[in-house]
């Protein structure tokens, strides 16, 4: 029972720590259209989805482009990015909504939506 309670406390602390994060975002290349994501869903450019290394699948995240303050809400349905310094990979439509397609890599803040 103590181990169970310790685990719950650890999860709660992790959730608070990761509730907001800043870093680099990129977006999925065209070659990923129609491929299966880690959650089992099929990736589609027009859906507002994203990949994150640790957040649970289905988590809603507000992503804000720090250069222009534009935001988009995405659902985590994949794992990644696996390139050092990047914290989230956005679907192409999500990146487009916050003007992230042309630069390719942008500085963002991500916030978990409760």
Legacy VTK file of the C-alpha trace (Angstrom):
# vtk DataFile Version 3.0
C-alpha trace
ASCII
DATASET POLYDATA
POINTS 114 float
0.000 0.000 0.000
2.842 2.404 0.817
4.384 1.718 -2.571
1.070 2.475 -4.289
0.725 5.787 -2.427
4.333 6.692 -3.217
3.686 5.998 -6.885
0.593 8.227 -6.868
2.537 11.044 -5.240
5.316 10.677 -7.817
2.806 10.842 -10.682
1.164 13.941 -9.186
4.547 15.681 -8.841
5.450 14.808 -12.449
2.123 16.180 -13.661
2.741 19.494 -11.902
6.306 19.743 -13.181
5.314 19.046 -16.783
2.194 21.246 -16.670
4.241 23.910 -18.480
7.370 23.530 -20.569
9.366 25.725 -22.984
11.529 24.579 -25.856
11.672 23.907 -29.573
8.824 22.537 -31.670
8.928 21.008 -35.117
6.266 19.440 -37.291
5.696 16.148 -39.091
7.122 15.778 -42.593
4.749 14.866 -45.420
6.089 11.287 -45.503
4.288 10.537 -42.202
0.796 11.161 -43.604
-1.256 7.960 -43.248
1.232 6.179 -40.971
0.292 4.701 -37.628
1.285 6.700 -34.525
2.465 5.179 -31.242
-1.114 5.368 -29.922
-2.367 3.337 -32.881
-4.120 6.285 -34.530
-3.342 7.136 -38.138
-1.462 10.417 -38.561
-3.325 12.996 -40.629
-1.952 16.472 -41.395
-5.355 18.157 -40.979
-5.905 16.954 -37.395
-4.566 18.977 -34.473
-2.289 16.333 -32.934
1.249 16.122 -31.591
4.012 13.882 -30.298
5.516 14.252 -26.823
8.028 12.021 -25.062
6.147 11.480 -21.792
2.648 12.951 -21.707
-0.131 10.333 -21.779
-1.957 9.738 -25.038
-5.112 11.830 -25.202
-3.658 14.711 -23.182
-4.727 18.114 -24.506
-1.910 20.649 -24.738
-1.967 24.348 -25.566
1.064 25.211 -27.707
2.053 28.875 -27.972
4.531 30.226 -30.524
6.716 32.547 -28.437
7.595 34.730 -31.446
4.012 35.795 -32.194
1.949 34.579 -29.200
-0.354 32.494 -31.452
-1.704 29.326 -29.822
-3.238 26.024 -30.848
-4.657 23.153 -28.790
-3.473 19.686 -29.798
-4.033 16.124 -28.606
-1.003 13.962 -27.815
-1.217 10.755 -29.864
2.418 9.898 -30.599
5.874 9.672 -29.017
8.751 11.957 -29.889
10.434 14.121 -30.919
13.698 12.233 -30.747
15.975 15.119 -31.684
17.885 16.810 -28.862
16.375 20.103 -27.739
12.904 19.554 -29.181
9.966 19.086 -26.833
7.034 18.542 -29.215
6.299 17.562 -32.820
3.128 19.145 -34.194
0.864 18.036 -37.001
1.251 20.197 -40.085
-2.117 21.938 -39.575
-1.296 22.713 -35.929
2.099 24.151 -36.909
0.441 26.165 -39.674
-2.071 27.674 -37.243
0.738 29.211 -35.172
2.920 30.146 -38.195
5.431 27.369 -37.598
5.564 25.727 -41.037
7.794 28.192 -42.871
10.491 28.388 -40.185
10.158 24.634 -39.477
11.441 24.871 -35.915
10.004 27.413 -33.484
10.297 28.339 -29.814
7.143 27.355 -27.948
5.570 27.087 -24.543
3.360 24.077 -23.927
0.727 23.907 -21.196
-1.300 20.868 -20.234
-5.012 21.613 -20.285
-6.858 20.038 -17.369
LINES 1 115
114 0 1 2 3 4 5 6 7 8 9 10 11 12 13 14 15 16 17 18 19 20 21 22 23 24 25 26 27 28 29 30 31 32 33 34 35 36 37 38 39 40 41 42 43 44 45 46 47 48 49 50 51 52 53 54 55 56 57 58 59 60 61 62 63 64 65 66 67 68 69 70 71 72 73 74 75 76 77 78 79 80 81 82 83 84 85 86 87 88 89 90 91 92 93 94 95 96 97 98 99 100 101 102 103 104 105 106 107 108 109 110 111 112 113
